[in-house]
Amino acid sequence: MKSLRSYSIVLSGVLLLAGCRMNEHSPTVDILGSYFPAWMVCIVAGLALVVVAKQLFAGWKIDAHLRPAPLVYLCLMILFTLLVWLFFFKN
């Protein structure tokens, strides 16, 4: 019974570490000499794209038809963030 428990602990550790590779660079972006995690840059870019999309929707007068608006803009934020990630960091 004790050996089964130790095997399961080792197996779970191996499975959890299976995605970690050696000699891989971390996803960081150099901005003015300071390194930021790439996901932070993608979130900021996604937020900027949502602001632009909101302005476009208001200009096209379809902003009033987007219901529920917080959910629509949240989904757009997620979409734009993931698209920026795929476009710049898909290696």
N, C-alpha and C positions, 0 to 999 in steps of 0.2 A: 504494500500500500504506500509506503514511504517512497519507494523508488518510482512509482507511477506519478506521485505528486512532483518529485524532482524533475522527471522527464517532461511533465506538462509545463512546469515553470521554464525550463530551458527551451522547449518548443515555442512557447508564447514569446519569449525574448527574441528568438531567432525570427519569428514571423513579424514582430514589431520592428525589428531592425533591417528587414529585407529591403526596404526602400532606400536605405542610406547607402550611398556609394562613396568610396574614397576618391580623392583627386577631382572632385566636382567643385566648381566655384559656387559661391553663394550668390543668390539673385540680388545683387546690390547695384545701385545706380550712383554714380559720382555726380553730385550737384555742388558746384562751387567748392570743390575740395573735400566735401564731407559725404560719406557713403550712407545712403538711405536704403532700407529694404524696398525691393521693387514693388511689393504689393501696396506700399504706402503711396508710391508715385502713381500706380494704376488707379487707386481709389480717388486721388485728387484729380486725375485726368478724367475719370468717369463722372465725377461731380461737375467738373467744368463742362463736359459734354451734355449733361442733363440740364444745366442752366441755359446752354445754347438751344437745346431742344425745346425747353419751356418758352423761350423767346420766339422761336419759330412757330410753335403751336399757337401762341397768343397772336402773332402776326397773321397767321392763316385762319384765325378765329375758330379753331377746333378745340381750344383749351377748355371751354365750357362743357364740352361733350365728353371729356375724359373723366369718367366716374368709376370707382372712387379714385380721386386724384392722387392721394398719398401712395396708394398701392401701385398706380401706374408709374409714378415717378420713382418709386423704390425699385420696381422691376426694370425700368430704364437704367437706373444707376447700376444695378447688378449686371445688366447686359453690356453696358458701355465699359464697365470695369473689366469684365472678362474678355471683351473684344480687344481692349488695349493690351491686356496681358498676352493674349494669343498673338497679336500682331507684333509685339516687341520682344517677347520672351518665350517663344514656342519651341526653342531648341530642344 
